[in-house]
Each structure stands twice: as structure tokens, then as C-alpha cells.
């Protein structure tokens, strides 16, 4: 029914897929989806375990000491190096999986890394003290929140004690490096996780915007076509019945059908672009005409101050849907429509003497109107009227409108 114009891109540029939805809200949602698709190309990426592996080069001095034979009991140093590197590599990769990072096994692995670091640094000193900054880095990668502060303080204090014992005041660099490596690593990874969560949230908002726009369009299309087709069917039946005896009156009905069809095309185009606002006065006139054409006596009354556009548009949709239901389902002989407004609230009552029932499909008919009015702070009730018939009552809060009170 509606041809969606497709945008073309240069061959060198990758194509961006956007959802096939309609209206201004859909265009905003599509732009959000495009931003989401290009999020990974931004300046802030998501780091991984490989980003923390180069820091193992701080242990090259210890390896050199073992190779040159400058380390007492070198086999202990070799075992310690293997244990430290294995634990460190495992931790930095586990740190980027939230479930693995928060597991008990990972915490025991961090504790084991701390024991190995303390043993090697206390036993050998010198270049082996540089394992403390690596321990601080692993601590910042694994822990979050209050546990990070407590553990990092303990690691820094231990580094200060061990390094001070071996190097005296020259150990300030080791202590500073331990504290800064843990704090900076934790800050960067927390920022990275926040960015990732923001991207996920943007994706959810884009999907919600698309879903909302699709729901809006389906509701508008249901209400527009339901009413229009009902009027066309009624007028076609009238034209068929009177054509054999009064061709001029039948031609009048045919011209009305043509006018209704043209008006429907205009309304559908407005609904597609998202700029249609139903006019309450126009909908009351159309409802009166449609009911009369269907052989139903109609009484329309409106009183109170002028309504703001949003309230008038919502009530216009209610009038359109209820008039369609009366024509289609009720078998009524009379239908009364009354709009009574005040400075605070407006009330619409549509009452017929037929046997019509409310639509129950979610997102369409009276169910869809109930959702619309609820979103605007109003209510819609429908059910059997006292005695015989069906009644629909809609109430909405009214915002202050310019101009004085007038009634008609």
C-alpha cells in the first residue's frame, strides 16, 4: 500500500539496515539503530584479556636473574615464575566475564597469586618486587566496589613492607606502581563496562521506539480503515437498494462513496507520516453522517470549553471507533453521543440501543483506545447500558486551553 523509498549508498560504504516502519517516531528509531550499528567503531572500545598481557614484561628482570644464575635456588624461582604467569594469565582473561569474575574459584585464584607474589618478592627482592604492580593490576581487573578498596589497600601495604625491607626508601616506586596500577585498571574497566551498558540500553530504546511506532501505525490503520470501509459498505448498500427506482439519489450515494474514499487516502497518508491528528468536531460530523446513512437515528451534543488538541484528538478516535462498532455490530435504531467538558476533565458518552459488543483483540478497537487514554491519564469504560443497549464512556484530564468557555 505504501512504497518505502530505499536509500542507496556508495559501493565503498557498507549498507546499514533499518527497520521498515512508518512515521516520524520510526525515523528517530532508525537513526538510533544506525548509531547503534556504528557504536563499535567509536574511540572507546571494549578491552580484553590480551590488553593486560604485555605488562608481564615487568618480570623480564626476574627471568634474567634466573638465567644468569643470580637467584639462589633457581629451580624455586622457575617454579614461582611459572605459577605466577599461569595465575596472572588466567585472572586477566576471567576478569572480562562477569560470571567467571565473580565466582569463588576466581577469588581463590587471586589469593593464590597474592601468596606467590609475596613469597617471591620476600625471598629474592630486587627485580622480583615488580610482581607487586602486576598483582595490583590483576586485583583491579578482578574486583569491583568495596572489596577492591580493601584488597588493594592490603596489597599496597604488603608491597610497602616487603619492598621497604629490601630496598628502603627506594621502594617508593614499587608501592606507587602497585597502587596506581590497581586503581587505574579498575577505573578503565569500570568505564568500559559502563559504555557497554549504555550501548545495550540504546539498543533497547531503539527497539522500543520501533515497536511503539509499529503499534501506533497498526492502531491508526485499524481505526481509519474500519470506519471508512464501514461507511463505504453502508452507502454502497443504500445505492444498490435505491438505484432501480431513483437513479439520481443512487448517484448521490456513489459520489459520497468517492468522497469518502478520497478522504481515506488523505488520512492514510497522514497516518503513515505520523502527523495526523483527528479533529473531534470533524469526527462528530462524520459519525452523524455515517449513522444517518446506516439508518440509525443519531443525537450529538457537545458542551464545555474548547479542548486542547491532544484531548480532542483522542476523543476523536473514540468517536470514530464507537460509531464504526455501532454501524457494524449493534443493530441499533438510535445512538446518542454526548461530549461534556469542564476546566479539569472532559467526558464522552456514546450510548446505543442495540446489542453490540466491544472488541477484545489487544492493540485494536476499544482495547487499543483504552491503552491510548490510559497513557494520557484517562480512562475508558464499555459495557451494557441499563435496560438495553451498549455504552462507552471516556474521560480525560483537560489542560488549560486559551479562550473562554463556549458551547454548542
Order of alpha helices (4+ residues) and beta strands (2+ residues): alpha-alpha-alpha-alpha-alpha-alpha-alpha-alpha-alpha-alpha-beta-alpha-beta-beta-alpha-beta-beta
